[in-house]
Amino acid sequence: MSYDVEKPDEQWRAELTPAEYAVLRQAATEPAFRGEYTDTKTKGVYSCRACGAELFTSTTKFESHCGWPSFYDPKDTDAVELVEDRTHGMVRTEARCARCGSHLGHVFEGEGYATPTDQRYCINSISLRLTEDES
Ligand SMILES: [Zn+2]
């Protein structure tokens, strides 16, 4: 798998904080209800904190009460890459930034949320950076 943005590991380490690196590059998960965007309702665009690609918008963010920012659809379908994840004894769908391959979170389906897609992109706040819409 190759990505448009590829950097040696030591460069990612230098550019990201240790907490950002652990999630984006090592697929760690931030603690529930601690991320800065969990309850954010600000209108704007959420970009990849590693490479700046635009990934989600506030219009598809919804209150899932799961402890992480949740979206029912990416900004563009091919902005987010979905990868089967068999770690931790589960089969899950990992969401990665399609431009740089950084870990964003996981996608869950069929949970019964009242959203148009019945999907929940459960994304770590620390993988994202919100740019507020200019009003
Ligand atoms: Zn990225």
Boltz pocket constraint, residues with backbone or C-beta under 6 A from the ligand:
constraints:
  - pocket:
      binder: B
      contacts: [[A, 48], [A, 49], [A, 50], [A, 51], [A, 52], [A, 53], [A, 97], [A, 98], [A, 99], [A, 100], [A, 101], [A, 102]]
      max_distance: 6.0
